[in-house]
Amino acid sequence: MAVLWPAFLMAGVLEMIVFSVVDPQQLHGFGGEALGWSSTAVYTVAFFVFWGVIAVAGFLTEVLDASAEQVNRGAQP
C-alpha cells in the first residue's frame, strides 16, 4: 500500500493534467485511424495505464532502496 496508494493519487493528478490538454475524441491509434472509443473508456484505460506505470516506478524504487541485509534475508548460508 505504500506504493499503490500514492501511485493511485498521482495517476488521478496526471489524468487531470493530460486530459486538460488532450481531447479523448481526437485520439488516433498507431494505424492513424480514430480510436472510436467513448470518452469514459479513454479516461478509464488511461487512468489504469498511468496507475500501473507509476506503481511500477514506485516498486522499483522500493526494491532498489533495500539494504543488502533486506535483500539477502531469505538467502541460504
N, C-alpha and C positions, 0 to 999 in steps of 0.2 A: 504493500500500500504506500510505502514511502516513495515509490517511483510512479505507480499508476495514478494516484490522486493528483499530484502536481502536473503530470502529463495530461490528465483529463482537463484540468483548468486551463492549461496553456493551449490545448487543442481548441478549446472554445474561443480563446482570445485570438488565436491565429485564424480561425474560421471567420471571425468578425472582420479582421483586418483584410483578409484575402477577398471576401465577398463584398466588402465595401467598395472594391475597385473592379472586380470581375463580375460580369453578368452570367449566371449559370446557363441561361438560354443561348448564349453566344459561344459556348464551348464546342470544340471540334475534336474528333478522335484523331488517331495517327494517320488515317487514310484521307483526312481532310473533310470528311463528312460530319455534319452536325450530329451530336450525340442522340438527340431526341429524347432525353430523359426529362422528367419533371424537375422543377427547381428543388423540391423536397428530396428527391433521390440524389441529386448532385450534392446538396448540403450534407446529407447523411453519409454518403460514401467519402466525401472529402473529410468530414469530421473523423471518421474511423481511420482513414489513412494518416491524417495529422496526428491523432492519438497514438497510433502504432509506431510511427517514426519517432515521436518524442519519447515514448516509453522505452523503445529500444536504446535510444541515446542515453536515457537515464539509467537503464540497466547496465549498459556497458560502462558507464561512469562508476557505478557501484562495484562492478567486478574489477575494474582497473584500480580502484582506490583501496581494495582489500590488501591487508598486510600479508606477508609471507606466512605467518602463523595461521591466519584465517584460511588461506588457500590450501595449506598443507595439513590442516587439522584432521582430515579424514584419511591421509596417506598412511600406508603400511610401512613400518620400520624395516 
